[in-house]
Amino acid sequence: MLVTTDGRRDTLTEVRLDRRGESVVSLIGRAGPGTTAEPRSYRVLELWSEVPLRLDGIRGAVGP
């Protein structure tokens, strides 16, 4: 879940996981229904899991 600077929540769509071994997983997806006419800035990424996990780091990128 992504949270915009004005507090709106957007879900990720077209999500897929790219597993890189036992300890690294990349989550790849598109932000919600934003358009180029309505650019959005995000301030928070919410992550959760149904099983316990330990998060060692987050790295982000913005694509086209």
N, CA, C and O atoms as a Tripos MOL2 file, in Angstrom:
@<TRIPOS>MOLECULE
protein
  256   255    64     0     0
PROTEIN
NO_CHARGES

@<TRIPOS>ATOM
      1 N           0.8500   -1.1640    0.0000 N.3       1 MET1
      2 CA          0.0000    0.0000    0.0000 C.3       1 MET1
      3 C           0.9000    1.2340    0.0000 C.2       1 MET1
      4 O           1.8770    1.2990    0.7470 O.2       1 MET1
      5 N           0.5720    2.1870   -0.8240 N.am      2 LEU2
      6 CA          1.2800    3.4600   -0.8810 C.3       2 LEU2
      7 C           0.3860    4.5440   -0.3040 C.2       2 LEU2
      8 O          -0.8260    4.5300   -0.5210 O.2       2 LEU2
      9 N           0.9730    5.4870    0.4310 N.am      3 VAL3
     10 CA          0.2180    6.6010    1.0040 C.3       3 VAL3
     11 C           0.7530    7.8850    0.3880 C.2       3 VAL3
     12 O           1.9500    8.1630    0.4470 O.2       3 VAL3
     13 N          -0.1550    8.6690   -0.2070 N.am      4 THR4
     14 CA          0.2450    9.9190   -0.8530 C.3       4 THR4
     15 C           0.5400   10.9910    0.1840 C.2       4 THR4
     16 O           0.2180   10.8390    1.3620 O.2       4 THR4
     17 N           1.1560   12.0730   -0.2660 N.am      5 THR5
     18 CA          1.4800   13.1710    0.6400 C.3       5 THR5
     19 C           0.2320   13.8240    1.2210 C.2       5 THR5
     20 O           0.3020   14.4610    2.2710 O.2       5 THR5
     21 N          -0.9230   13.6720    0.5430 N.am      6 ASP6
     22 CA         -2.1630   14.2280    1.0970 C.3       6 ASP6
     23 C          -2.9810   13.1720    1.8560 C.2       6 ASP6
     24 O          -4.1320   13.4240    2.2130 O.2       6 ASP6
     25 N          -2.3900   11.9880    2.1050 N.am      7 GLY7
     26 CA         -3.0290   10.9910    2.9510 C.3       7 GLY7
     27 C          -3.8760    9.9440    2.2520 C.2       7 GLY7
     28 O          -4.4180    9.0580    2.9120 O.2       7 GLY7
     29 N          -4.0040   10.0220    0.9250 N.am      8 ARG8
     30 CA         -4.7780    9.0130    0.2010 C.3       8 ARG8
     31 C          -3.9820    7.7150    0.1060 C.2       8 ARG8
     32 O          -2.7520    7.7330    0.0450 O.2       8 ARG8
     33 N          -4.6870    6.5990    0.0930 N.am      9 ARG9
     34 CA         -4.0390    5.2950   -0.0320 C.3       9 ARG9
     35 C          -4.2360    4.7570   -1.4430 C.2       9 ARG9
     36 O          -5.3400    4.7890   -1.9850 O.2       9 ARG9
     37 N          -3.1590    4.2690   -2.0220 N.am     10 ASP10
     38 CA         -3.1970    3.6110   -3.3260 C.3      10 ASP10
     39 C          -2.6660    2.1970   -3.1520 C.2      10 ASP10
     40 O          -1.6670    1.9750   -2.4680 O.2      10 ASP10
     41 N          -3.3340    1.2610   -3.7690 N.am     11 THR11
     42 CA         -2.8260   -0.1020   -3.7500 C.3      11 THR11
     43 C          -1.9340   -0.3030   -4.9740 C.2      11 THR11
     44 O          -2.0370    0.4240   -5.9620 O.2      11 THR11
     45 N          -1.0790   -1.2810   -4.8900 N.am     12 LEU12
     46 CA         -0.2620   -1.6510   -6.0390 C.3      12 LEU12
     47 C          -1.0610   -2.5990   -6.9120 C.2      12 LEU12
     48 O          -1.7550   -3.4800   -6.4040 O.2      12 LEU12
     49 N          -0.9680   -2.4230   -8.2270 N.am     13 THR13
     50 CA         -1.6350   -3.3190   -9.1630 C.3      13 THR13
     51 C          -0.5600   -4.0140   -9.9960 C.2      13 THR13
     52 O           0.6060   -3.6200   -9.9810 O.2      13 THR13
     53 N          -0.9620   -5.0350  -10.7100 N.am     14 GLU14
     54 CA         -0.0360   -5.7950  -11.5580 C.3      14 GLU14
     55 C           1.1940   -6.2320  -10.7530 C.2      14 GLU14
     56 O           2.3220   -6.1630  -11.2390 O.2      14 GLU14
     57 N           0.9590   -6.6780   -9.5230 N.am     15 VAL15
     58 CA          2.0530   -7.0210   -8.6160 C.3      15 VAL15
     59 C           2.6250   -8.3940   -8.9420 C.2      15 VAL15
     60 O           1.8940   -9.3430   -9.2270 O.2      15 VAL15
     61 N           3.9480   -8.4740   -8.8920 N.am     16 ARG16
     62 CA          4.6030   -9.7690   -9.0070 C.3      16 ARG16
     63 C           5.8200   -9.7780   -8.0780 C.2      16 ARG16
     64 O           6.3930   -8.7330   -7.7690 O.2      16 ARG16
     65 N           6.1920  -10.9580   -7.6490 N.am     17 LEU17
     66 CA          7.3530  -11.1240   -6.7870 C.3      17 LEU17
     67 C           8.4930  -11.6890   -7.6130 C.2      17 LEU17
     68 O           8.3030  -12.5930   -8.4270 O.2      17 LEU17
     69 N           9.6700  -11.1480   -7.3930 N.am     18 ASP18
     70 CA         10.8860  -11.6370   -8.0340 C.3      18 ASP18
     71 C          11.7820  -12.1520   -6.9190 C.2      18 ASP18
     72 O          12.4580  -11.3720   -6.2480 O.2      18 ASP18
     73 N          11.7880  -13.4710   -6.7200 N.am     19 ARG19
     74 CA         12.5660  -14.0750   -5.6290 C.3      19 ARG19
     75 C          14.0130  -14.2360   -6.0550 C.2      19 ARG19
     76 O          14.3160  -14.7820   -7.1160 O.2      19 ARG19
     77 N          14.8990  -13.7450   -5.1970 N.am     20 ARG20
     78 CA         16.3360  -13.8140   -5.4570 C.3      20 ARG20
     79 C          16.9890  -14.6490   -4.3700 C.2      20 ARG20
     80 O          17.7920  -14.1370   -3.5890 O.2      20 ARG20
     81 N          16.6530  -15.9310   -4.3130 N.am     21 GLY21
     82 CA         17.1990  -16.8040   -3.2870 C.3      21 GLY21
     83 C          16.2770  -16.8690   -2.0870 C.2      21 GLY21
     84 O          15.1080  -16.4920   -2.1670 O.2      21 GLY21
     85 N          16.8140  -17.3530   -0.9690 N.am     22 GLU22
     86 CA         16.0220  -17.5370    0.2460 C.3      22 GLU22
     87 C          15.7690  -16.2460    1.0110 C.2      22 GLU22
     88 O          14.8140  -16.1660    1.7830 O.2      22 GLU22
     89 N          16.6120  -15.2290    0.8120 N.am     23 SER23
     90 CA         16.5130  -14.0670    1.6900 C.3      23 SER23
     91 C          16.1720  -12.7520    1.0010 C.2      23 SER23
     92 O          16.0110  -11.7400    1.6840 O.2      23 SER23
     93 N          16.0560  -12.7250   -0.3160 N.am     24 VAL24
     94 CA         15.7800  -11.4670   -1.0090 C.3      24 VAL24
     95 C          14.5930  -11.6500   -1.9490 C.2      24 VAL24
     96 O          14.5670  -12.5760   -2.7600 O.2      24 VAL24
     97 N          13.6110  -10.7550   -1.8300 N.am     25 VAL25
     98 CA         12.4440  -10.7650   -2.7020 C.3      25 VAL25
     99 C          12.1930   -9.3380   -3.1710 C.2      25 VAL25
    100 O          12.1880   -8.4090   -2.3630 O.2      25 VAL25
    101 N          11.9870   -9.1630   -4.4600 N.am     26 SER26
    102 CA         11.6130   -7.8590   -4.9990 C.3      26 SER26
    103 C          10.1190   -7.8660   -5.2790 C.2      26 SER26
    104 O           9.6020   -8.8040   -5.8860 O.2      26 SER26
    105 N           9.4290   -6.8260   -4.8430 N.am     27 LEU27
    106 CA          8.0100   -6.6300   -5.1050 C.3      27 LEU27
    107 C           7.8980   -5.5940   -6.2140 C.2      27 LEU27
    108 O           8.3460   -4.4590   -6.0600 O.2      27 LEU27
    109 N           7.3050   -5.9840   -7.3190 N.am     28 ILE28
    110 CA          7.2280   -5.1150   -8.4830 C.3      28 ILE28
    111 C           5.7580   -4.8900   -8.8090 C.2      28 ILE28
    112 O           4.9890   -5.8480   -8.8940 O.2      28 ILE28
    113 N           5.3610   -3.6320   -8.9920 N.am     29 GLY29
    114 CA          3.9770   -3.3330   -9.3140 C.3      29 GLY29
    115 C           3.8080   -1.9000   -9.7660 C.2      29 GLY29
    116 O           4.7690   -1.1340   -9.8300 O.2      29 GLY29
    117 N           2.5820   -1.5500  -10.0770 N.am     30 ARG30
    118 CA          2.2480   -0.1840  -10.4930 C.3      30 ARG30
    119 C           1.3920    0.4600   -9.4150 C.2      30 ARG30
    120 O           0.5850   -0.2020   -8.7630 O.2      30 ARG30
    121 N           1.5810    1.7540   -9.2390 N.am     31 ALA31
    122 CA          0.7510    2.5020   -8.2940 C.3      31 ALA31
    123 C          -0.6570    2.5850   -8.8330 C.2      31 ALA31
    124 O          -0.8810    2.4410  -10.0340 O.2      31 ALA31
    125 N          -1.6110    2.8190   -7.9400 N.am     32 GLY32
    126 CA         -3.0300    2.8730   -8.2630 C.3      32 GLY32
    127 C          -3.4320    3.6800   -9.4750 C.2      32 GLY32
    128 O          -2.6720    3.7510  -10.4410 O.2      32 GLY32
    129 N          -4.6020    4.2890   -9.4540 N.am     33 PRO33
    130 CA         -5.2040    4.8660  -10.6490 C.3      33 PRO33
    131 C          -4.7060    6.2520  -11.0530 C.2      33 PRO33
    132 O          -5.4030    6.9400  -11.7990 O.2      33 PRO33
    133 N          -3.5540    6.6860  -10.6020 N.am     34 GLY34
    134 CA         -3.0490    8.0110  -10.9720 C.3      34 GLY34
    135 C          -2.8140    8.1380  -12.4760 C.2      34 GLY34
    136 O          -2.5480    7.1460  -13.1540 O.2      34 GLY34
    137 N          -2.9120    9.3390  -12.9820 N.am     35 THR35
    138 CA         -2.6620    9.5800  -14.4040 C.3      35 THR35
    139 C          -1.6340   10.6830  -14.5270 C.2      35 THR35
    140 O          -1.2970   11.3330  -13.5380 O.2      35 THR35
    141 N          -1.1330   10.9020  -15.7320 N.am     36 THR36
    142 CA         -0.1680   11.9870  -15.9240 C.3      36 THR36
    143 C          -0.8220   13.3380  -15.6630 C.2      36 THR36
    144 O          -0.1310   14.2940  -15.3130 O.2      36 THR36
    145 N          -2.1380   13.4360  -15.8260 N.am     37 ALA37
    146 CA         -2.8470   14.6790  -15.5410 C.3      37 ALA37
    147 C          -2.9430   14.9150  -14.0350 C.2      37 ALA37
    148 O          -3.1620   16.0400  -13.5850 O.2      37 ALA37
    149 N          -2.7780   13.8510  -13.2720 N.am     38 GLU38
    150 CA         -2.8660   13.9460  -11.8140 C.3      38 GLU38
    151 C          -1.6580   13.2350  -11.1900 C.2      38 GLU38
    152 O          -1.7920   12.1350  -10.6560 O.2      38 GLU38
    153 N          -0.4810   13.8660  -11.2600 N.am     39 PRO39
    154 CA          0.7000   13.2220  -10.6770 C.3      39 PRO39
    155 C           0.5530   13.0990   -9.1640 C.2      39 PRO39
    156 O          -0.0600   13.9530   -8.5240 O.2      39 PRO39
    157 N           1.1090   12.0450   -8.6010 N.am     40 ARG40
    158 CA          1.0120   11.8340   -7.1650 C.3      40 ARG40
    159 C           2.3910   11.6830   -6.5610 C.2      40 ARG40
    160 O           3.2950   11.1100   -7.1700 O.2      40 ARG40
    161 N           2.5390   12.1980   -5.3730 N.am     41 SER41
    162 CA          3.7630   12.0160   -4.6060 C.3      41 SER41
    163 C           3.4400   11.1250   -3.4240 C.2      41 SER41
    164 O           2.4190   11.3030   -2.7590 O.2      41 SER41
    165 N           4.3080   10.1730   -3.1690 N.am     42 TYR42
    166 CA          4.0910    9.2330   -2.0730 C.3      42 TYR42
    167 C           5.0710    9.5040   -0.9550 C.2      42 TYR42
    168 O           6.2210    9.8730   -1.1940 O.2      42 TYR42
    169 N           4.6000    9.3140    0.2850 N.am     43 ARG43
    170 CA          5.4640    9.5330    1.4290 C.3      43 ARG43
    171 C           5.6420    8.2840    2.2740 C.2      43 ARG43
    172 O           6.5680    8.2100    3.0810 O.2      43 ARG43
    173 N           4.7680    7.3020    2.1000 N.am     44 VAL44
    174 CA          4.8210    6.1010    2.9280 C.3      44 VAL44
    175 C           4.5480    4.8750    2.0670 C.2      44 VAL44
    176 O           3.7030    4.8980    1.1720 O.2      44 VAL44
    177 N           5.2820    3.8070    2.3570 N.am     45 LEU45
    178 CA          5.0170    2.4930    1.7970 C.3      45 LEU45
    179 C           4.7100    1.5820    2.9660 C.2      45 LEU45
    180 O           5.5460    1.4100    3.8530 O.2      45 LEU45
    181 N           3.5150    0.9900    2.9820 N.am     46 GLU46
    182 CA          3.1310    0.0730    4.0490 C.3      46 GLU46
    183 C           3.3130   -1.3580    3.5630 C.2      46 GLU46
    184 O           2.8060   -1.7340    2.5060 O.2      46 GLU46
    185 N           4.0320   -2.1430    4.3330 N.am     47 LEU47
    186 CA          4.2500   -3.5510    4.0220 C.3      47 LEU47
    187 C           3.7390   -4.3920    5.1700 C.2      47 LEU47
    188 O           3.8510   -3.9970    6.3310 O.2      47 LEU47
    189 N           3.1750   -5.5580    4.8570 N.am     48 TRP48
    190 CA          2.7640   -6.4740    5.9090 C.3      48 TRP48
    191 C           2.8740   -7.8960    5.3690 C.2      48 TRP48
    192 O           2.9360   -8.1210    4.1610 O.2      48 TRP48
    193 N           2.8950   -8.8330    6.2880 N.am     49 SER49
    194 CA          3.0270  -10.2260    5.9260 C.3      49 SER49
    195 C           2.1420  -11.0690    6.8330 C.2      49 SER49
    196 O           1.9440  -10.7420    8.0030 O.2      49 SER49
    197 N           1.6150  -12.1500    6.2830 N.am     50 GLU50
    198 CA          0.8010  -13.0610    7.0850 C.3      50 GLU50
    199 C           1.6590  -13.9630    7.9550 C.2      50 GLU50
    200 O           1.1520  -14.5850    8.8890 O.2      50 GLU50
    201 N           2.9400  -14.0420    7.6660 N.am     51 VAL51
    202 CA          3.8730  -14.8330    8.4710 C.3      51 VAL51
    203 C           4.9530  -13.8970    9.0150 C.2      51 VAL51
    204 O           5.2580  -12.8830    8.3880 O.2      51 VAL51
    205 N           5.5400  -14.2250   10.1800 N.am     52 PRO52
    206 CA          6.5920  -13.3690   10.7280 C.3      52 PRO52
    207 C           7.7700  -13.2550    9.7620 C.2      52 PRO52
    208 O           8.1590  -14.2290    9.1180 O.2      52 PRO52
    209 N           8.3200  -12.0670    9.6770 N.am     53 LEU53
    210 CA          9.5050  -11.8660    8.8560 C.3      53 LEU53
    211 C          10.3710  -10.7800    9.4570 C.2      53 LEU53
    212 O           9.9210   -9.9980   10.2940 O.2      53 LEU53
    213 N          11.6030  -10.7420    9.0240 N.am     54 ARG54
    214 CA         12.5250   -9.7020    9.4710 C.3      54 ARG54
    215 C          12.9390   -8.9000    8.2360 C.2      54 ARG54
    216 O          13.3500   -9.4710    7.2260 O.2      54 ARG54
    217 N          12.8290   -7.6130    8.3240 N.am     55 LEU55
    218 CA         13.1570   -6.7360    7.2180 C.3      55 LEU55
    219 C          14.5100   -6.1040    7.4800 C.2      55 LEU55
    220 O          14.6670   -5.3500    8.4410 O.2      55 LEU55
    221 N          15.4810   -6.4000    6.6440 N.am     56 ASP56
    222 CA         16.8290   -5.8440    6.8180 C.3      56 ASP56
    223 C          17.0060   -4.5290    6.0630 C.2      56 ASP56
    224 O          17.8750   -3.7330    6.4170 O.2      56 ASP56
    225 N          16.2080   -4.2900    5.0440 N.am     57 GLY57
    226 CA         16.3580   -3.0450    4.3040 C.3      57 GLY57
    227 C          15.3230   -2.9060    3.2120 C.2      57 GLY57
    228 O          14.7180   -3.8830    2.7710 O.2      57 GLY57
    229 N          15.1340   -1.6780    2.7880 N.am     58 ILE58
    230 CA         14.2110   -1.3660    1.6780 C.3      58 ILE58
    231 C          14.9780   -0.5080    0.6950 C.2      58 ILE58
    232 O          15.6900    0.4210    1.0760 O.2      58 ILE58
    233 N          14.8200   -0.8350   -0.5690 N.am     59 ARG59
    234 CA         15.4200   -0.0230   -1.6140 C.3      59 ARG59
    235 C          14.3330    0.2350   -2.6390 C.2      59 ARG59
    236 O          13.6290   -0.6970   -3.0310 O.2      59 ARG59
    237 N          14.1800    1.4410   -3.0730 N.am     60 GLY60
    238 CA         13.0890    1.7580   -3.9900 C.3      60 GLY60
    239 C          13.5900    2.3560   -5.2810 C.2      60 GLY60
    240 O          14.7140    2.8500   -5.3650 O.2      60 GLY60
    241 N          12.7400    2.3030   -6.2830 N.am     61 ALA61
    242 CA         13.0450    2.8890   -7.5810 C.3      61 ALA61
    243 C          11.7400    3.3250   -8.2220 C.2      61 ALA61
    244 O          10.6780    2.7710   -7.9390 O.2      61 ALA61
    245 N          11.8310    4.3050   -9.0710 N.am     62 VAL62
    246 CA         10.6810    4.7790   -9.8180 C.3      62 VAL62
    247 C          10.9420    4.4860  -11.2830 C.2      62 VAL62
    248 O          11.9820    4.8440  -11.8350 O.2      62 VAL62
    249 N           9.9720    3.8250  -11.8980 N.am     63 GLY63
    250 CA         10.1260    3.4700  -13.3010 C.3      63 GLY63
    251 C           9.1960    4.2640  -14.1810 C.2      63 GLY63
    252 O           8.4160    5.0840  -13.6980 O.2      63 GLY63
    253 N           9.2800    4.0190  -15.4730 N.am     64 PRO64
    254 CA          8.4120    4.7430  -16.4110 C.3      64 PRO64
    255 C           6.9600    4.3830  -16.2510 C.2      64 PRO64
    256 O           6.1110    4.9100  -16.9700 O.2      64 PRO64
@<TRIPOS>BOND
     1     1     2 1
     2     2     3 1
     3     3     4 2
     4     3     5 am
     5     5     6 1
     6     6     7 1
     7     7     8 2
     8     7     9 am
     9     9    10 1
    10    10    11 1
    11    11    12 2
    12    11    13 am
    13    13    14 1
    14    14    15 1
    15    15    16 2
    16    15    17 am
    17    17    18 1
    18    18    19 1
    19    19    20 2
    20    19    21 am
    21    21    22 1
    22    22    23 1
    23    23    24 2
    24    23    25 am
    25    25    26 1
    26    26    27 1
    27    27    28 2
    28    27    29 am
    29    29    30 1
    30    30    31 1
    31    31    32 2
    32    31    33 am
    33    33    34 1
    34    34    35 1
    35    35    36 2
    36    35    37 am
    37    37    38 1
    38    38    39 1
    39    39    40 2
    40    39    41 am
    41    41    42 1
    42    42    43 1
    43    43    44 2
    44    43    45 am
    45    45    46 1
    46    46    47 1
    47    47    48 2
    48    47    49 am
    49    49    50 1
    50    50    51 1
    51    51    52 2
    52    51    53 am
    53    53    54 1
    54    54    55 1
    55    55    56 2
    56    55    57 am
    57    57    58 1
    58    58    59 1
    59    59    60 2
    60    59    61 am
    61    61    62 1
    62    62    63 1
    63    63    64 2
    64    63    65 am
    65    65    66 1
    66    66    67 1
    67    67    68 2
    68    67    69 am
    69    69    70 1
    70    70    71 1
    71    71    72 2
    72    71    73 am
    73    73    74 1
    74    74    75 1
    75    75    76 2
    76    75    77 am
    77    77    78 1
    78    78    79 1
    79    79    80 2
    80    79    81 am
    81    81    82 1
    82    82    83 1
    83    83    84 2
    84    83    85 am
    85    85    86 1
    86    86    87 1
    87    87    88 2
    88    87    89 am
    89    89    90 1
    90    90    91 1
    91    91    92 2
    92    91    93 am
    93    93    94 1
    94    94    95 1
    95    95    96 2
    96    95    97 am
    97    97    98 1
    98    98    99 1
    99    99   100 2
   100    99   101 am
   101   101   102 1
   102   102   103 1
   103   103   104 2
   104   103   105 am
   105   105   106 1
   106   106   107 1
   107   107   108 2
   108   107   109 am
   109   109   110 1
   110   110   111 1
   111   111   112 2
   112   111   113 am
   113   113   114 1
   114   114   115 1
   115   115   116 2
   116   115   117 am
   117   117   118 1
   118   118   119 1
   119   119   120 2
   120   119   121 am
   121   121   122 1
   122   122   123 1
   123   123   124 2
   124   123   125 am
   125   125   126 1
   126   126   127 1
   127   127   128 2
   128   127   129 am
   129   129   130 1
   130   130   131 1
   131   131   132 2
   132   131   133 am
   133   133   134 1
   134   134   135 1
   135   135   136 2
   136   135   137 am
   137   137   138 1
   138   138   139 1
   139   139   140 2
   140   139   141 am
   141   141   142 1
   142   142   143 1
   143   143   144 2
   144   143   145 am
   145   145   146 1
   146   146   147 1
   147   147   148 2
   148   147   149 am
   149   149   150 1
   150   150   151 1
   151   151   152 2
   152   151   153 am
   153   153   154 1
   154   154   155 1
   155   155   156 2
   156   155   157 am
   157   157   158 1
   158   158   159 1
   159   159   160 2
   160   159   161 am
   161   161   162 1
   162   162   163 1
   163   163   164 2
   164   163   165 am
   165   165   166 1
   166   166   167 1
   167   167   168 2
   168   167   169 am
   169   169   170 1
   170   170   171 1
   171   171   172 2
   172   171   173 am
   173   173   174 1
   174   174   175 1
   175   175   176 2
   176   175   177 am
   177   177   178 1
   178   178   179 1
   179   179   180 2
   180   179   181 am
   181   181   182 1
   182   182   183 1
   183   183   184 2
   184   183   185 am
   185   185   186 1
   186   186   187 1
   187   187   188 2
   188   187   189 am
   189   189   190 1
   190   190   191 1
   191   191   192 2
   192   191   193 am
   193   193   194 1
   194   194   195 1
   195   195   196 2
   196   195   197 am
   197   197   198 1
   198   198   199 1
   199   199   200 2
   200   199   201 am
   201   201   202 1
   202   202   203 1
   203   203   204 2
   204   203   205 am
   205   205   206 1
   206   206   207 1
   207   207   208 2
   208   207   209 am
   209   209   210 1
   210   210   211 1
   211   211   212 2
   212   211   213 am
   213   213   214 1
   214   214   215 1
   215   215   216 2
   216   215   217 am
   217   217   218 1
   218   218   219 1
   219   219   220 2
   220   219   221 am
   221   221   222 1
   222   222   223 1
   223   223   224 2
   224   223   225 am
   225   225   226 1
   226   226   227 1
   227   227   228 2
   228   227   229 am
   229   229   230 1
   230   230   231 1
   231   231   232 2
   232   231   233 am
   233   233   234 1
   234   234   235 1
   235   235   236 2
   236   235   237 am
   237   237   238 1
   238   238   239 1
   239   239   240 2
   240   239   241 am
   241   241   242 1
   242   242   243 1
   243   243   244 2
   244   243   245 am
   245   245   246 1
   246   246   247 1
   247   247   248 2
   248   247   249 am
   249   249   250 1
   250   250   251 1
   251   251   252 2
   252   251   253 am
   253   253   254 1
   254   254   255 1
   255   255   256 2
@<TRIPOS>SUBSTRUCTURE
     1 MET1         2 RESIDUE 1 A MET
     2 LEU2         6 RESIDUE 1 A LEU
     3 VAL3        10 RESIDUE 1 A VAL
     4 THR4        14 RESIDUE 1 A THR
     5 THR5        18 RESIDUE 1 A THR
     6 ASP6        22 RESIDUE 1 A ASP
     7 GLY7        26 RESIDUE 1 A GLY
     8 ARG8        30 RESIDUE 1 A ARG
     9 ARG9        34 RESIDUE 1 A ARG
    10 ASP10       38 RESIDUE 1 A ASP
    11 THR11       42 RESIDUE 1 A THR
    12 LEU12       46 RESIDUE 1 A LEU
    13 THR13       50 RESIDUE 1 A THR
    14 GLU14       54 RESIDUE 1 A GLU
    15 VAL15       58 RESIDUE 1 A VAL
    16 ARG16       62 RESIDUE 1 A ARG
    17 LEU17       66 RESIDUE 1 A LEU
    18 ASP18       70 RESIDUE 1 A ASP
    19 ARG19       74 RESIDUE 1 A ARG
    20 ARG20       78 RESIDUE 1 A ARG
    21 GLY21       82 RESIDUE 1 A GLY
    22 GLU22       86 RESIDUE 1 A GLU
    23 SER23       90 RESIDUE 1 A SER
    24 VAL24       94 RESIDUE 1 A VAL
    25 VAL25       98 RESIDUE 1 A VAL
    26 SER26      102 RESIDUE 1 A SER
    27 LEU27      106 RESIDUE 1 A LEU
    28 ILE28      110 RESIDUE 1 A ILE
    29 GLY29      114 RESIDUE 1 A GLY
    30 ARG30      118 RESIDUE 1 A ARG
    31 ALA31      122 RESIDUE 1 A ALA
    32 GLY32      126 RESIDUE 1 A GLY
    33 PRO33      130 RESIDUE 1 A PRO
    34 GLY34      134 RESIDUE 1 A GLY
    35 THR35      138 RESIDUE 1 A THR
    36 THR36      142 RESIDUE 1 A THR
    37 ALA37      146 RESIDUE 1 A ALA
    38 GLU38      150 RESIDUE 1 A GLU
    39 PRO39      154 RESIDUE 1 A PRO
    40 ARG40      158 RESIDUE 1 A ARG
    41 SER41      162 RESIDUE 1 A SER
    42 TYR42      166 RESIDUE 1 A TYR
    43 ARG43      170 RESIDUE 1 A ARG
    44 VAL44      174 RESIDUE 1 A VAL
    45 LEU45      178 RESIDUE 1 A LEU
    46 GLU46      182 RESIDUE 1 A GLU
    47 LEU47      186 RESIDUE 1 A LEU
    48 TRP48      190 RESIDUE 1 A TRP
    49 SER49      194 RESIDUE 1 A SER
    50 GLU50      198 RESIDUE 1 A GLU
    51 VAL51      202 RESIDUE 1 A VAL
    52 PRO52      206 RESIDUE 1 A PRO
    53 LEU53      210 RESIDUE 1 A LEU
    54 ARG54      214 RESIDUE 1 A ARG
    55 LEU55      218 RESIDUE 1 A LEU
    56 ASP56      222 RESIDUE 1 A ASP
    57 GLY57      226 RESIDUE 1 A GLY
    58 ILE58      230 RESIDUE 1 A ILE
    59 ARG59      234 RESIDUE 1 A ARG
    60 GLY60      238 RESIDUE 1 A GLY
    61 ALA61      242 RESIDUE 1 A ALA
    62 VAL62      246 RESIDUE 1 A VAL
    63 GLY63      250 RESIDUE 1 A GLY
    64 PRO64      254 RESIDUE 1 A PRO
